[in-house]
Structure formats: structure tokens, C-alpha cells
Amino acid sequence: MQPSVIDWNDVRKHKYGHLSESASQHQEATDILELGHFTWDKYLKETCSVPAPIHCFKQSYTPPSNEFKISMKLEAQDPRNTTSTCIATVVGLTGARLRLRLDGSDNKNDFWRLVDSAEIQPIGNCEKNGGMLQPPLGFRLNASSWPMFLLKTLNGAEMAPIRIFHKEPPSPSHNFFKMGMKLEAVDRKNPHFICPATIGEVRGSEVLVTFDGWRGAFDYWCRFDSRDIFPVGWCSLTGDNLQPPGTKVCIYLNKNGSTGPHLDKKKVQQLPDHFGPARASMVLQQAVQACIDCAYHQKTVFSFLKQGHGGAVISAVFDREQHTLNLPAVNSITYVLRFLEKLCHNLRSDNLFGNQPFTQTHLSLSTTEYSHSHDRYLPGETFALGNSLARSLEPHSDSMDSTLNPTNLVSTSQNLRNPGYRPLLPSCGLPLSTASAVRRLCSRGSDRRDASRLSGRDPSSWTVEDVMQFVREADPQFGPHADLFRKHEIDGKALLLLRSDTMMKYMGLKLGPALKLCYHIDRLKQGKF
């Protein structure tokens, strides 16, 4: 019998059984919309693959409910020293999982556990079984202060009640997995993500988990009874957020198309023939930023856009200030094309982009000019580090409509070519220190004698040492932080995906330096390097 996805009739009974039939159908339709463009049924057909049967996994057939709350206290094994039982605080919730932080530790060592994990227990369980609570590995205070610290941390705290803990499910009798089976798996490099995956190899009691669309960058071996792997449909049932597979897309530019009244045809001719291949969100950012940079007046293009959520950042200079805006998070070429189609319709420059190459007739370009534009819009392949921007679900089509603003049409007038307007330059609107750093790092003029050794190189090809140099030169105040990038092995690809929350959580930076570094990284991603 062919293995199948979790029985959706059982899913509906479990998830919607407490609702009326009409309410159940409405809620189910809402949940389907929230899944975005990725659905397992369609994906399994497209890839001619089968899901791993439910009996392969050490997971409950009916996923446990999650009744925990933020700030609740419980006992947990120290993941870095499994012989120790420590006090932990719930600092995050998603689906049937808890994000935990050991009291006396810091936010760099947070970890995730299922609510039915045997590694978490109610407060008092350790003492009941004759054990003693231990300080976590790397306890921040002197060990002699642990008893007093323990008293203070438990005094007046909300203890997670025994009734919300669940018994851990039994392990399968043996390894039932076969190569090629599909599943859902925790990305161990970014454990807040669960992603579509495939069994790449089976070896004794272990399986190789390979993440679809990510070329081995996040693969790992684990036991067949690992709690980090789940049957297809698990996230839909628990309400966790299943990330779509990694994808590469490519958008082509029609240089023979109409540029309309708002875009400078000569500047359009100087753009590359295509944007990507890269992530959908990156390709959208490159294409929209290109429209802004080619506009007679950048404010015109900006007026057609609304603030999105979770996507890449674009920028424009007008009214003597630099303005930034988030695009919506996207994951498919179809969505990117629809977004660009609507934007170009507002710009009256239809048929400017497509998913197939156009027959091009270039204007004469110097080698330097073409190299500059080519480097700017082809930053190279990127991998996800833990950026919510990288793997967000594709928004519903209505959300795309809301990020384009057709009501703010700006008519063509003399002020579009106002002599006071100056085109966007790498240092325009930046603080002096940033402007000088950009010039040092990125000068592309004919005289390169004083340019940094990073000049003209694709940032995604930078080594860890190159990244450290970039950090030092971006702002002298960042010098003390440069070694952190070596410690965490941040190369060019990883740098382009860093966000402030990642730097604060995993690298220990304070909010101010993290935000400043993000500003410089955003400039880098936008090609202003």
C-alpha cells in the first residue's frame, strides 16, 4: 500500500471538530490561504514522490496540544550537558514546540523542545526523583551563588502546571525510512524553521535529512527516532509554520519594451539582461530597485509602493532624504512577475519583465559600465542563515495588491526633471563615516590605486576575512566586533542574510551596533558597494 499524507479527514476532526460545520469550513479555508502557494499534495505530484508513513516517526499520531505560556517555568535537560537538569523559562511558542532558555544562561543558547518531550518536566520532578537542580553550563555567576539564584528565580514565578505536559510517544520498532521519502524536518542551523525535506540516505539506525532546494547546505544525519523530523502534514495540523522549499528564479528584462514616461530608457539599457538566478525575494528587490534607479524622479516609483512585511529592503533618494521600504516576502517566480506587472502598469512601461529571455539590442556600453551593472544586480547564490526574509511563505494575492499603491499616481510634469534633482550616488544621504567607507570599499572609478581589495568583488564570494575587513571599514566603532564574524564563520553569503535580531541573539551585539551594521549590509545588498 502506498504511503500517504496524514489523513486530512482525521486532521479536520482533530483541528476543527469543536467548530460548527460552516465555521469549520471557513477556518479550514483560512488556514489553506495562510499556507501560501506551497501545498504538499501538489508538491508530491510535481516531484513524483511519496511521504514517509506516519509509523516511521517518533511522533504522536495526534499531535499534542500546546497550552504553555510565555514566562512559565519548568525543568529541562541542559542540551550542552545532558546529565544536568536545570530550570528553564518558556520564551517562545510555535505549533507544538517551546523555545526555552535556561535560567542563568543567556539568549545565545536558547533551544526548542516539543511539548511531549521527555526532556522537559514540571518543577519539582527532579527533587521527587532524588536529583538536584544544576546551574546551566556556562552559568554567568559564581557557582557558590547558585542556591540563592535558584530561590530568587523561582520566587513568585509561574510554574507550568503538570496537566499541560504530555507523555513522550514510543519509538518505532526499527528504521522504516527509505531513500526518497518526503517529510518535514527542523532546520538545525535555524531551529525555529521546519522545512520540506527528503530522506537522502539510510544507514543502519540513521537517516540523512536533505532540505529540498538548498543544495546540501543544511543537511544532517540523525537517528530514525529523532524528535526533529515529522510526517508530511504535521505543521498544518499543529499550526506551526512550514517553510516552502528553497527555489532559484530568474527574471528577464525586455530592453526593447516601452519604458514609459517615468523611466529613463538609456539607464534601462545599461541594466543587465536578467536579475538572478537567486531567491525570489532577492530577484524582486533587484528588479524594483532597478526601476527606482532608472526613474527620472525616484519619488515617482516610490509613490506606487506600500510598506510590505518580511521582504527585502529598497531605497530611494528624494526631498533631500534617503527613504527605505520593505517589499512583501515572496517565494515564487509567478508572484514576482505579478508584482512587477502591476508596478510596470502603473509606470506605463508594460512588458518590461518576463520569465523568458527577450531578443536584446543593446546600446553601446563600456566594459566598466556593464561590469558595474552586472555585479550590482547579480549578487550570486545565497543561503538561508535564519532570516525570516529568506523563507517566508508567499502572501495571498490580496496582500500583493496592498503593497502596490495605484491611487498615488504621479502625473508626468516638469518637476520630474527638476534640475535640482541629483541621481542616487553610493554616498548620497549617508553619514560622513559611511560615505567614506563606501568610497574606500567600493570605488569603481578609473583610478583604483587607493581602493579596498574588496572593490569590484561580488560580496557573496567574500571570505570571513573579507567580511571582517568590511565591518572594520564600514565604521571604526565596529572594530571590536569584527572578531565575532570570525568566531561565527560569517562569510559573504552569510553576511548578506544577517538581520539585527540574528546578530543580537546569536552574536551578542547590542541593538545600536546591530541596527547600524544592518544598515551597511542593506546598502551592500542593494548594490551600493
C-alpha positions in Angstrom: 0.0 0.0 0.0 1.4 3.4 -1.0 2.2 5.6 2.0 0.1 8.7 2.2 -0.1 12.1 3.7 -1.7 12.4 7.2 -5.4 11.6 6.7 -7.0 15.0 6.2 -10.4 13.8 7.4 -8.8 12.9 10.7 -7.0 16.3 10.7 -10.3 18.2 10.2 -11.9 16.2 13.0 -9.0 16.9 15.3 -8.5 20.6 14.4 -12.0 21.8 13.6 -14.2 19.3 15.3 -15.2 21.7 18.1 -16.5 24.2 15.5 -19.8 24.2 13.6 -19.7 22.9 10.0 -19.8 26.4 8.5 -17.2 27.7 10.9 -15.0 24.7 10.4 -15.1 25.2 6.6 -14.3 28.9 7.0 -11.4 28.2 9.4 -10.1 25.5 7.1 -10.2 27.8 4.1 -8.4 30.5 6.0 -5.7 28.0 7.0 -5.2 27.0 3.4 -4.8 30.6 2.4 -2.2 31.1 5.1 -0.2 28.3 3.7 0.6 30.4 0.6 1.4 28.8 -2.7 3.0 25.7 -1.2 0.8 22.6 -0.6 2.1 19.1 -0.1 -0.5 17.4 -2.4 0.6 19.5 -5.3 4.3 19.3 -4.4 4.2 15.5 -4.1 2.6 15.2 -7.6 5.1 17.6 -9.1 8.1 15.8 -7.7 6.6 12.3 -8.2 7.5 11.4 -4.6 5.8 9.8 -1.6 5.7 10.8 2.0 7.2 8.7 4.7 4.5 6.8 6.5 3.5 8.0 9.9 4.7 4.9 11.7 8.3 5.8 10.7 8.4 8.7 13.2 8.7 9.0 16.9 5.8 11.5 16.9 2.2 11.3 18.3 -0.4 10.2 15.7 -2.5 13.0 17.1 -0.1 15.9 17.8 -0.3 17.2 21.4 -1.9 20.5 22.3 0.3 23.3 23.4 -1.1 25.0 26.5 2.2 26.5 27.7 2.5 30.3 28.0 5.4 32.7 27.8 7.4 33.1 31.1 6.2 29.7 32.5 9.0 27.8 34.4 9.8 24.1 34.0 12.7 21.7 34.4 14.7 20.8 31.3 17.8 18.9 30.4 20.8 21.2 29.6 21.3 20.4 25.8 25.0 21.0 26.2 25.3 18.8 29.3 22.5 16.2 29.2 23.4 14.9 32.7 22.2 18.2 34.2 18.6 19.1 34.9 18.1 22.9 35.0 15.3 25.5 35.5 14.1 26.8 32.1 11.7 29.6 31.1 9.4 29.5 28.1 10.5 32.3 25.8 8.7 31.3 22.6 5.9 29.2 21.3 5.1 27.8 17.8 2.9 24.9 17.0 3.6 22.0 19.4 7.1 23.4 20.2 8.5 25.5 23.0 11.5 27.8 22.8 13.4 27.5 26.1 16.1 29.5 27.9 17.9 28.0 30.9 17.8 30.4 33.9 21.3 31.6 34.5 22.2 31.3 30.8 21.8 33.9 28.0 19.8 34.2 24.8 22.6 32.7 22.7 21.8 29.2 24.0 18.0 29.0 23.5 16.7 25.7 22.3 13.5 24.1 21.1 11.5 21.2 22.6 8.2 19.5 21.7 5.6 19.7 24.4 5.6 15.9 24.7 9.4 15.7 25.1 10.7 13.6 28.0 13.4 16.2 28.4 11.0 18.7 30.0 9.2 18.1 33.2 7.2 20.1 35.8 9.1 21.9 38.6 9.7 19.5 41.4 10.2 16.4 39.3 14.0 16.3 39.7 13.8 16.5 43.6 11.0 14.0 43.6 13.3 11.5 41.9 16.2 12.2 44.2 18.1 14.5 42.0 19.3 18.1 42.3 18.8 21.0 40.0 22.1 22.2 38.5 23.3 25.5 37.1 23.5 25.5 33.3 26.8 25.1 31.5 28.4 28.5 31.4 26.4 29.8 34.4 27.0 33.5 34.4 27.5 33.9 38.1 29.8 32.3 40.6 28.9 28.7 41.3 28.6 29.3 45.0 25.7 31.8 44.3 23.6 29.1 42.5 21.4 28.2 45.5 20.4 31.8 46.1 19.9 32.4 42.4 17.6 29.4 42.3 15.5 30.7 45.1 15.2 34.1 43.5 14.3 32.8 40.1 11.6 30.5 41.4 10.1 33.0 43.9 6.8 34.2 42.6 7.3 32.6 39.2 4.5 30.9 37.2 5.1 27.2 37.2 3.9 25.2 34.2 1.1 23.0 35.6 1.6 19.2 35.4 -1.6 18.8 33.3 -0.1 20.6 30.2 2.8 18.2 30.0 2.4 15.2 27.6 3.9 11.7 27.7 6.6 11.1 25.1 5.5 8.8 22.2 7.2 5.4 21.8 10.0 4.9 19.3 9.3 2.9 16.1 10.4 -0.7 16.4 13.1 -0.1 13.8 14.1 2.2 10.9 11.3 2.1 8.4 12.6 5.0 6.3 13.5 4.6 2.6 15.6 6.8 0.4 13.5 9.4 -1.4 10.6 9.6 1.1 9.4 13.1 1.9 9.0 14.6 5.4 9.1 17.8 7.4 12.2 18.5 9.4 13.7 21.1 11.8 16.5 23.1 10.2 19.1 22.5 12.9 21.1 25.6 11.9 17.9 27.7 12.2 15.8 25.6 14.6 12.8 27.9 14.5 12.2 26.7 11.0 10.5 23.5 9.9 11.0 22.8 6.2 10.1 20.2 3.5 12.8 17.6 3.3 13.8 14.2 1.7 15.5 11.1 3.0 18.7 11.3 1.1 20.3 8.1 2.5 19.6 5.3 5.1 22.4 3.8 7.0 21.6 1.5 9.9 19.7 3.4 12.5 20.5 6.8 10.9 19.0 8.7 8.0 20.3 11.7 6.1 17.8 14.6 6.1 18.2 16.7 3.0 16.3 20.0 2.6 14.5 20.5 -0.7 16.0 23.3 -2.7 19.1 24.0 -0.6 21.9 22.0 -2.2 23.2 20.3 0.9 23.9 23.5 2.9 21.7 22.4 5.8 21.6 18.6 5.5 22.3 16.5 8.6 22.3 12.9 9.8 20.0 11.9 12.7 18.6 8.7 14.2 15.4 7.4 12.7 13.6 8.2 16.1 14.8 11.8 16.2 12.2 14.3 17.5 13.3 16.8 14.9 11.6 15.0 12.0 7.9 14.9 11.3 5.4 13.3 8.9 4.1 15.3 5.9 1.2 17.5 7.1 2.5 17.9 10.7 2.9 21.7 10.6 -0.6 22.1 9.1 -2.0 20.1 11.9 -0.1 21.8 14.7 -0.3 25.3 13.4 3.5 25.6 13.1 4.8 27.5 10.1 6.1 25.2 7.3 8.7 27.0 5.2 8.5 26.4 1.4 11.4 24.6 -0.4 14.3 26.8 -1.4 14.0 28.0 -5.0 16.0 29.8 -7.7 14.3 32.0 -10.1 15.3 34.3 -12.9 13.6 37.4 -14.3 14.5 38.8 -17.7 14.5 42.4 -18.8 12.9 43.5 -22.1 15.2 46.3 -23.2 13.1 46.8 -26.4 10.0 47.3 -24.4 8.3 50.6 -23.7 9.9 52.4 -20.7 7.0 54.8 -20.4 7.2 58.4 -19.3 8.8 57.7 -15.9 11.8 55.6 -16.7 15.0 56.7 -18.5 15.4 54.4 -21.5 19.2 55.0 -21.6 19.5 53.9 -18.0 17.3 50.8 -18.6 19.6 49.9 -21.5 22.6 49.8 -19.0 20.9 47.2 -16.8 21.8 43.5 -17.1 19.6 41.2 -19.3 18.3 39.4 -16.3 18.0 39.5 -12.5 19.1 36.3 -10.7 19.3 33.4 -10.6 18.7 34.0 -6.9 16.0 33.8 -4.3 12.6 35.1 -5.3 12.8 37.9 -2.7 16.2 38.9 -3.9 15.1 39.0 -7.5 12.1 41.1 -6.7 14.3 43.5 -4.8 16.8 43.8 -7.6 14.1 44.4 -10.2 12.2 47.0 -8.2 15.4 48.8 -7.2 16.4 48.9 -10.8 13.1 50.7 -11.7 13.8 53.2 -8.9 17.4 53.8 -10.0 16.3 54.3 -13.7 13.5 56.7 -12.9 13.7 60.3 -13.8 12.4 61.0 -10.3 12.7 58.2 -7.8 9.8 59.5 -5.8 7.6 58.6 -8.7 8.3 54.9 -8.4 8.1 55.0 -4.6 4.7 56.5 -4.7 3.3 53.3 -6.3 4.6 51.1 -3.4 3.3 50.5 0.1 5.2 49.1 3.1 5.4 45.3 2.9 6.4 42.8 5.6 9.2 40.3 5.8 10.8 41.1 2.4 13.9 42.8 1.1 14.5 46.5 1.5 14.6 49.0 -1.3 15.7 52.6 -1.1 15.3 55.9 -3.0 16.5 59.5 -2.5 14.1 62.4 -2.9 13.2 65.5 -1.0 16.9 65.6 0.0 16.5 62.4 2.2 17.0 58.7 1.8 13.8 56.7 2.1 13.6 52.9 2.6 10.7 50.5 2.2 10.1 46.8 2.8 8.8 44.7 -0.1 6.5 41.8 0.7 8.1 38.4 1.3 7.8 36.2 -1.9 8.7 32.7 -2.8 7.7 32.1 -6.4 8.5 33.5 -9.8 4.8 33.7 -10.5 4.3 36.2 -7.6 7.4 38.2 -8.6 6.1 38.6 -12.1 2.6 39.6 -11.0 4.1 42.2 -8.6 6.3 43.6 -11.4 3.4 43.5 -13.9 1.3 45.7 -11.6 4.1 48.1 -10.9 5.0 48.5 -14.5 1.4 49.0 -15.4 1.4 52.0 -13.0 4.6 53.2 -14.5 3.1 52.8 -18.0 6.1 50.6 -19.0 4.3 47.4 -19.8 6.0 44.2 -21.0 9.3 45.2 -19.3 9.9 41.9 -17.4 9.3 38.2 -18.2 10.4 34.7 -17.2 11.9 34.0 -20.7 14.8 35.8 -22.4 14.0 38.6 -24.8 15.8 39.4 -28.0 18.0 42.3 -27.0 19.6 45.2 -28.9 22.0 46.9 -26.5 23.1 50.4 -26.7 26.9 50.7 -26.7 28.3 50.2 -23.2 31.8 50.4 -22.0 33.2 47.3 -20.2 33.3 49.2 -16.9 29.7 50.3 -17.1 28.4 46.8 -17.9 30.6 45.2 -15.3 29.2 47.6 -12.7 25.6 47.0 -13.5 26.1 43.3 -13.9 27.8 43.0 -10.5 25.1 45.1 -8.8 22.2 43.0 -9.8 23.7 39.6 -9.8 24.9 39.1 -6.2 25.2 35.3 -6.7 23.6 32.4 -4.9 22.6 32.9 -1.3 21.8 30.5 1.5 19.4 31.0 4.4 21.1 31.7 7.8 17.9 32.3 9.8 16.5 35.2 8.2 12.8 35.4 8.3 13.1 37.3 5.0 14.5 34.3 3.2 11.9 31.6 3.7 8.7 33.4 4.4 5.5 32.0 2.9 4.2 33.7 -0.2 1.5 36.2 0.7 -2.0 35.8 -0.6 -2.7 37.7 -3.8 -4.6 40.4 -1.9 -1.6 41.2 0.2 0.3 41.9 -3.0 -2.3 44.3 -4.2 -2.0 46.1 -0.9 1.8 46.6 -1.4 1.3 48.4 -4.7 -0.3 51.8 -4.5 -2.1 52.6 -7.7 -4.0 55.5 -6.2 -0.9 57.7 -5.7 -0.3 58.1 -9.4 2.1 60.9 -10.1 1.5 62.7 -13.3 4.3 63.5 -15.7 5.3 67.1 -15.3 8.2 69.4 -15.4 9.2 68.6 -11.8 10.1 65.1 -12.8 13.2 66.5 -14.5 13.8 69.2 -11.9 17.4 70.5 -12.3 17.7 70.3 -8.6 17.4 66.5 -8.6 20.6 64.5 -8.4 20.9 60.8 -9.2 21.4 58.3 -6.4 25.2 58.0 -5.6 26.7 55.5 -3.2 27.5 58.2 -0.6 24.3 60.3 -1.1 22.4 60.9 2.1 24.8 58.9 4.2 26.7 59.9 7.3 30.3 61.0 6.6 31.8 57.9 8.1 29.6 55.6 6.0 30.2 57.6 2.8 33.9 57.4 3.3 33.8 53.7 4.0 31.7 53.1 0.9 34.2 55.1 -1.2 37.1 53.2 0.3 35.5 49.8 -0.1 33.8 50.3 -3.4 35.3 52.9 -5.7 34.7 51.8 -9.3 36.4 54.8 -11.0 39.2 54.6 -13.4 41.8 55.3 -10.6 41.7 52.2 -8.3 45.1 52.7 -6.7 43.5 53.5 -3.3 40.5 51.2 -3.5 40.0 48.4 -1.0 40.8 44.9 -2.0 37.1 44.2 -1.8 36.4 46.7 -4.6 34.5 45.2 -7.6 34.1 41.8 -6.0 30.8 40.1 -5.5 30.1 40.2 -1.7 28.7 36.6 -1.8 32.2 35.5 -2.8 33.8 37.2 0.2 35.8 35.1 2.8 35.4 35.5 6.5 38.5 37.8 6.5 36.9 39.9 3.8 33.8 40.3 5.9 35.9 41.4 8.9 37.6 44.0 6.7 34.2 45.3 5.5 33.0 45.6 9.1 36.1 47.5 10.2 36.0 49.9 7.3 32.2 50.5 7.4 32.6 52.2 10.8 35.6 52.5 13.1 33.4 51.8 16.0 32.7 48.3 14.7 36.4 47.3 15.1 35.9 45.5 18.4 33.1 43.4 16.9 35.0 42.2 13.8 36.3 39.1 15.6 32.7 37.9 16.2 32.4 37.4 12.5 35.3 35.0 12.5 34.0 33.3 15.6 30.7 32.6 13.9 32.3 31.9 10.5 30.3 34.7 8.7 31.4 34.8 5.1 29.9 36.9 2.3 26.9 34.7 1.7 26.1 34.6 5.4 26.7 38.4 5.8 24.1 39.2 3.1 21.5 37.3 5.1 22.2 38.8 8.6 19.5 40.7 10.4 19.6 42.7 13.6 17.7 40.1 15.6 20.1 37.4 14.4 23.2 39.4 15.4 21.7 40.2 18.8 20.6 36.7 19.5 23.5 34.6 18.2 26.4 37.1 18.2 25.6 39.1 21.3 25.6 42.5 19.7 23.6 45.3 21.3 20.7 46.9 19.5 22.6 50.0 18.3 25.5 48.3 16.7 23.2 45.6 15.2 21.0 48.2 13.6 24.0 50.2 12.2 25.5 47.0 10.8 22.2 46.1 9.2 22.1 49.5 7.5 25.5 48.9 5.9 24.6 45.3 4.9 21.3 46.6 3.3 23.4 49.1 1.3 25.6 46.2 0.3 22.6 44.1 -0.8 21.2 47.0 -2.8 24.4 47.1 -4.8 25.8 50.3 -3.2 29.2 48.7 -2.6 
